[in-house]
Amino acid sequence: MPNLFEVLVLFGLVVLIALASVAVFSRRHRPVGRQSATGSGDDQTGQQTEQARSQADEVRAEADAYDRETRGRAEVLLREAQTARGEVRTARAELDRREQRLTERETRLDDEGKALHDRAQRLDQLESDLVARNEALAAADSDRQQELERVSGLTAEQAKAELLATVEHDAKRQAMILARDIETTARREAEDRAREIVISAIQRVASDQTAESVVSAVHLPGDDMKGRIIGREGRNIRSFEQVTGVNVLIDDTPESVLLSSFDPVRRETARITLIELIEDGRIHPARIEEVHERSKSKIAERVMRAAEDALAEVGISDLHPDLVPIVGTLRYRTSYGQNVLKHLVESAHIAGLMAAELHLDVATVKRAAFLHDIGKALTHEVEGSHALIGADLARRYGEHPDIVHAIEAHHNEVEPTTVEAVLTQAADAISGGRPGARRESLEAYVKRLERLEQIAQAHEGVEKVFAMQAGRELRVMVAPDVVDDIEAQVLARDIAKQIEEELTYPGQIKVSVIRESRAVETAR
């Protein structure tokens, strides 16, 4: 059956042939002009016949040409129609293949959809079964819990609290047993070695006994000098206190005046100023200012010299220039009567000796120990702990992070995490805790011992408390029927922690909890 395209092509050919026939017919039957009324009939007829014949030949030639052209166009159109028919058949075959593939894909999708639907139904069924089983288990648990509560006489919350308390107590006891075993093993292996290192370091460092004071005394050639220091209506002493920033204490003590100031460098500057004024004999406000400026220059020179000598003794040559005068000011600073700069030098030597025994970097450890109290030079200017102040100062001037950490951790404001920090703590404790290193007033000493005994007595099971070795050891006697071996260890830790939190003391305090064990049998 011919398609629409073929019908259109044939219809076009018929139309072209019809148009060509009409054109030929119109040319053949074109009307001829009228004959002249005066011309002869035969001549005119012959001319017209020739003319008509000539015109007919032209028309026939044009018709043949047009017919040939029309046939050529028809053949071209026919070939194009055949080509188009082949392309249409190819496209129709491709469409058939695509339609077949789409049909197959739809079939597969339908099969997969049915499988998914079946799986969803199975999952819904499983979910329903699981919900039912959970409900049954919950009901069974509720019944069992009610039965347990009825039998035990405790609610679930009470039973849970009691169980947690029992588990916590057992865990603490087991942990303490394990900790005691570990500590015993570590102490047995390390105590002898540590004792050798520390004793060796202490014995190899020879230091002076403390003889520092927080008040400077100036001796006078005579008591009449007190009046000259006071001046007319007290103008000299007021000018002196205003220029130097210290308090002048004049009492009945013969041939002596006292200078008191929170700043030790300022107090020493005032002492040198007053000594020079007394030697010169001229004491008036203008002279006081002149001598004070000269004394400040002397103190600055002494500070630099003291810092350079200390650095040379320790072996540090690359300290930041801005830190050198700060270190030098510690020559005039004391802690519990112990000179801070000498304490730093002593701590550096002790730390270096221990580092050498442990095969560590001696220079780094000595540097950390030497700088650990540098913050004390600024405690009268900056608020806060001298350990944190010193750490910020060292960090600002480019010290190594290990040095900074050792400074900030030597009093446990920061938990020590490096060997350098631990050795710095040990060196500081040895230097400050050795006999003769520091001193405190009798009243403060007695109060500290009394507070140590009160802290220990406040715990349950304690019978007697003895503060020994100038308050550096606390021995606690406990009742053996109240405190067992494990609880004795816990009690020692609690007392030590409370002492750390409530008291301020030089060095360290050892807490020993003693429990008497008795075994009684009767021979019959």
SEBARO-104659 format. One line per 10 residues: number of its first residue (from 1); for each residue z, y, x of C-alpha. Coordinates in steps of 0.001 Angstrom, whole numbers, plus 500000, padded with zeros to 6 digits. Layout:
N
NUM) Z Y X; ...
This chain:
524
1) 500000 500000 500000; 498811 503344 501584; 501622 505806 502253; 501680 509466 501241; 500311 510701 504552; 497158 508573 504323; 496505 509744 500744; 496821 513374 501842; 494359 512825 504734; 491708 511200 502416
11) 492164 513964 499848; 491516 516538 502562; 488299 514812 503605; 486979 514783 499976; 487745 518488 499597; 485903 519368 502829; 482769 517366 501770; 482751 519037 498334; 482997 522494 499877; 480095 521693 502217
21) 477860 520521 499299; 478584 523652 497306; 477631 525846 500256; 474248 524045 500715; 473445 524240 497034; 474148 527932 496863; 471838 528644 499782; 468940 526572 498351; 468951 528266 494989; 469392 531845 496242
31) 467127 534095 494006; 463948 535579 495563; 463052 539274 495102; 460656 540265 492437; 456941 540450 493198; 455358 543761 493314; 453437 544639 490272; 450467 545736 492338; 450243 542877 494923; 447884 539947 494693
41) 449306 536768 493304; 448061 534141 495788; 449033 535960 498934; 452399 536735 497699; 452906 533187 496479; 452034 531729 499848; 454341 534091 501712; 457186 533326 499402; 456561 529609 499745; 456705 529847 503501
51) 459692 532022 503348; 461477 529622 500965; 460544 526689 503136; 461866 528420 506192; 465071 529285 504422; 465400 525682 503197; 465041 524395 506768; 467735 526766 507941; 470002 525749 505120; 469335 522067 505808
61) 470099 522584 509520; 473291 524441 508736; 474299 521743 506265; 473642 519014 508834; 475665 520913 511448; 478430 521525 509003; 478313 517877 507946; 478560 516738 511558; 481441 519132 512196; 483147 517903 509049
71) 482689 514282 510053; 484097 515029 513548; 487116 516700 512042; 487493 513781 509662; 487374 511316 512543; 489983 513359 514491; 492190 513496 511440; 491719 509752 510948; 492729 509020 514544; 495750 511299 514192
81) 496587 509548 510951; 496422 506172 512709; 498605 507489 515562; 501084 508910 513079; 501040 505614 511197; 501985 503790 514471; 504778 506273 515180; 506050 505883 511650; 506082 502102 512014; 507979 502440 515338
91) 510509 504864 513811; 510903 502613 510794; 511588 499618 513116; 514166 501664 515046; 515816 502734 511807; 515897 499116 510697; 517620 498094 513947; 520159 500914 513667; 520831 500051 510085; 521417 496435 511077
101) 523855 497482 513836; 525703 499776 511432; 525948 496953 508961; 527367 494644 511622; 529869 497337 512742; 531013 497931 509191; 531519 494212 508826; 533666 494094 511978; 535661 497131 510873; 536296 495534 507530
111) 537520 492376 509248; 539820 494375 511577; 541148 496433 508667; 542021 493242 506816; 543772 491888 509939; 545772 495139 510343; 546703 495077 506704; 547944 491506 507052; 549931 492438 510161; 551488 495452 508441
121) 552548 493225 505578; 554145 490781 508045; 555962 493637 509813; 557251 494992 506518; 558520 491555 505702; 560214 491222 509098; 561774 494672 508714; 563118 493739 505323; 564559 490517 506754; 566143 492466 509658
131) 567724 495033 507341; 569123 492247 505216; 570473 490463 508287; 572076 493706 509626; 573712 494312 506279; 575040 490768 506292; 576377 491218 509854; 577968 494554 508975; 579650 492971 505975; 580851 490082 508147
141) 582156 492518 510808; 583953 494535 508165; 585571 491406 506754; 586533 490226 510238; 587944 493658 511144; 589990 493751 507943; 591298 490284 508655; 592207 491257 512240; 593934 494412 511053; 595881 492349 508490
151) 596933 489773 511092; 597783 492204 513921; 599271 494959 511802; 597173 497602 513683; 594226 499703 512625; 590982 499608 514549; 591685 502968 516210; 595191 501907 517211; 593930 498623 518643; 591195 500458 520525
161) 593677 502962 521993; 596050 500180 523028; 593226 498208 524609; 591945 501262 526509; 595450 502046 527742; 595897 498467 528979; 592500 498441 530667; 593148 501849 532242; 596526 500742 533588; 595067 497524 534985
171) 592129 499425 536502; 594431 501933 538169; 596593 499141 539520; 593624 497177 540832; 592118 500340 542320; 595369 501196 544042; 595678 497655 545408; 592124 497848 546720; 592694 501319 548147; 595903 500181 549831
181) 594137 497197 551387; 591280 499386 552604; 593646 501989 553978; 595730 499337 555691; 592682 497836 557354; 591304 501225 558380; 594690 502389 559618; 595196 499213 561630; 591825 499642 563336; 591724 503419 563740
191) 595336 504540 564139; 595674 503503 567767; 592370 505083 568750; 593097 508312 566859; 596572 508535 568389; 595112 508183 571869; 592537 510915 571242; 594989 513390 569709; 597755 512789 572285; 595277 513122 575109
201) 593953 516407 573711; 597470 517827 573223; 598656 516833 576671; 595621 518294 578387; 596041 521722 576768; 598943 523757 578141; 599834 526759 575975; 602550 529375 575965; 605381 529574 573477; 605011 532214 570801
211) 606641 535576 571437; 604721 537890 569132; 606200 540261 566583; 604848 542100 563575; 606601 545356 564594; 605986 547197 567869; 608972 548703 569674; 608629 551685 572017; 611407 552352 574526; 612495 555957 575103
221) 613861 557524 578279; 616728 558968 576238; 617919 559595 572726; 616957 563291 572973; 613324 562147 572909; 613778 561119 569252; 614250 564793 568297; 611090 565799 570160; 609154 563016 568415; 610406 564246 565037
231) 609660 567874 565878; 610659 571039 564100; 611128 570221 560404; 609462 566841 561078; 605987 568241 561785; 605405 566049 564876; 606300 562760 563201; 604262 563652 560096; 601252 564556 562221; 601670 561368 564259
241) 601828 559150 561151; 598862 560936 559582; 596653 560676 562687; 597544 557086 563670; 598055 555608 560185; 601329 553863 561096; 604930 554307 560025; 607435 555521 562640; 610918 554074 562110; 613695 556016 563855
251) 617219 554677 563347; 620466 554401 565267; 619019 551924 567767; 619588 553536 571163; 616537 554602 573187; 614047 552865 570893; 611722 553591 567954; 609699 551148 565873; 606056 551397 564813; 605057 549475 561675
261) 601542 548983 560283; 599595 546345 558387; 596705 546720 560851; 597708 545305 564263; 594925 547180 566103; 596025 550462 564565; 599652 549676 565469; 598741 548971 569089; 596688 552181 569270; 599678 554137 567979
271) 601983 552451 570514; 599765 553436 573459; 599490 556974 572058; 603248 557354 571735; 603884 555968 575225; 601440 558451 576755; 602958 561334 574778; 606451 560372 575954; 605305 560157 579579; 603511 563501 579348
281) 606377 565199 577515; 604147 567501 575490; 604376 566457 571860; 602658 568619 569238; 599950 567987 566568; 596955 569020 568682; 598131 566939 571626; 598750 563950 569333; 595135 564006 568126; 593778 564301 571677
291) 595866 561422 573036; 595093 559254 569993; 591340 559569 570534; 591814 558559 574158; 593980 555605 573111; 591301 554409 570668; 588812 554249 573527; 591294 552247 575604; 591875 549804 572731; 588116 549363 572256
301) 587755 548510 575938; 590678 546058 575776; 589223 544442 572666; 585848 543884 574335; 587493 542596 577512; 589718 540203 575567; 586723 538867 573599; 584612 538436 576736; 587443 536633 578547; 588018 534293 575586
311) 584296 533544 575240; 584008 532856 578962; 587030 530542 578843; 585568 528571 575934; 582030 528575 577374; 580186 530506 574650; 577545 532897 575970; 575206 533500 573026; 577531 534985 570383; 576006 537803 568339
321) 576924 541188 569907; 578339 542479 566623; 580768 539536 566454; 582217 540143 569919; 584424 543170 569018; 585542 541390 565829; 586723 538441 567912; 588456 540838 570314; 590536 542428 567554; 592202 539045 567013
331) 594102 539700 570254; 596380 541923 568185; 596616 539609 565182; 599332 536973 564745; 599843 534130 562276; 603425 532931 561870; 604074 534558 565250; 601163 532784 566974; 598504 534982 568573; 595260 534287 566702
341) 592892 534751 569666; 594963 532375 571808; 595057 529981 568853; 591239 530040 568689; 590883 529322 572414; 593440 526537 572194; 591756 525015 569122; 588371 525113 570844; 589739 523214 573868; 591430 520597 571664
351) 588316 520124 569524; 586133 519840 572618; 588358 517153 574100; 588291 515115 570885; 584519 515552 570570; 584048 514292 574124; 586135 511195 573361; 584000 510536 570278; 580704 511190 572136; 579761 514163 569922
361) 578155 517513 570724; 581030 519223 572536; 579481 522712 572497; 578961 522709 568728; 582447 521429 567965; 584072 523953 570337; 582069 526798 568791; 583139 525808 565273; 586808 525561 566284; 586683 528887 568142
371) 585221 530777 565166; 587210 529089 562376; 589775 531942 562019; 587424 534875 562669; 587876 535959 559055; 591497 536965 559821; 590131 540032 561612; 588901 541389 558258; 591560 540230 555777; 593096 543741 555714
381) 589649 545163 554779; 588104 542448 552549; 589903 540559 549793; 589788 536794 549702; 590593 533745 551799; 590078 534239 555531; 588127 530941 555646; 585530 532141 553130; 585444 535629 554654; 584818 534127 558099
391) 582107 531822 556733; 580270 534746 555120; 580571 536720 558365; 579194 533848 560470; 576378 533227 557990; 575436 536920 558058; 575089 536886 561852; 572926 533754 562011; 575374 531008 562931; 574251 527404 562347
401) 575007 525993 558847; 577265 523310 560406; 579362 526053 562042; 579543 527981 558764; 580597 524858 556877; 583329 524061 559418; 584721 527597 559026; 584787 527555 555226; 586185 524020 555019; 589029 524177 557553
411) 591559 524929 554782; 589842 522766 552125; 588528 525685 550045; 585310 523690 550442; 585318 519899 550797; 584528 519030 554468; 581381 516914 554757; 580595 516962 558498; 582305 515610 561599; 582466 519145 563022
421) 584434 520330 559988; 586920 517436 560244; 587495 517999 563964; 587958 521727 563337; 590632 520928 560763; 592355 518560 563202; 592239 521047 566086; 593603 523826 563874; 596461 521598 562681; 597318 520471 566228
431) 597306 524010 567640; 599339 525424 564773; 601684 522481 564402; 602681 521839 568009; 606297 522688 568961; 606724 526364 569829; 603365 527430 568447; 604611 529268 565370; 607816 530557 563917; 609054 531772 560580
441) 612190 533463 559339; 615304 531397 558658; 615267 532390 554995; 611625 531295 554502; 612301 528090 556414; 615296 527165 554249; 613440 527990 551024; 610518 525820 552094; 612780 522831 552807; 614600 523270 549484
451) 611314 523448 547585; 610064 520294 549310; 613126 518393 548170; 612869 519801 544621; 609253 518681 544294; 610116 515123 545304; 613298 514944 543184; 611362 515900 540045; 609524 512548 539966; 610870 509537 538099
461) 612530 506801 540133; 613422 509035 543133; 617002 508565 544360; 617235 510553 547620; 615005 513013 549488; 615250 514064 553159; 613185 516869 554751; 612887 516047 558457; 611264 517362 561629; 611544 521018 560617
471) 609934 520300 557276; 606927 518458 558670; 607984 515102 557202; 609434 514295 553787; 611151 510923 553281; 611624 509832 549677; 613944 506946 548701; 613061 505326 545353; 614814 502815 543102; 613215 499395 543707
481) 613722 498268 540108; 611888 501340 538745; 609092 501861 541281; 607087 498930 542613; 604899 498896 545728; 601774 500117 543960; 603588 502917 542132; 605218 503945 545423; 601755 504579 546848; 600793 506582 543756
491) 604054 508568 544016; 603346 509480 547649; 599908 510768 546713; 601258 512804 543767; 603987 514434 545868; 601556 515303 548662; 599089 516814 546205; 601808 518906 544523; 602998 520195 547913; 599433 521228 548796
501) 599086 523142 545523; 602476 524906 545468; 603523 525600 549071; 602150 527536 552027; 603053 526017 555387; 601701 525738 558935; 600223 522441 560060; 600695 519445 557788; 603532 517593 556021; 603838 513804 556004
511) 605228 512203 552828; 606878 508785 553256; 608036 506876 550148; 610552 504142 551046; 611317 501281 548645; 613969 498732 549486; 613123 495106 548720; 616031 492687 548151; 615991 488917 547767; 619294 487383 546463
521) 620075 483679 546172; 623379 481814 545590; 624297 478637 547480; 626104 476103 545293
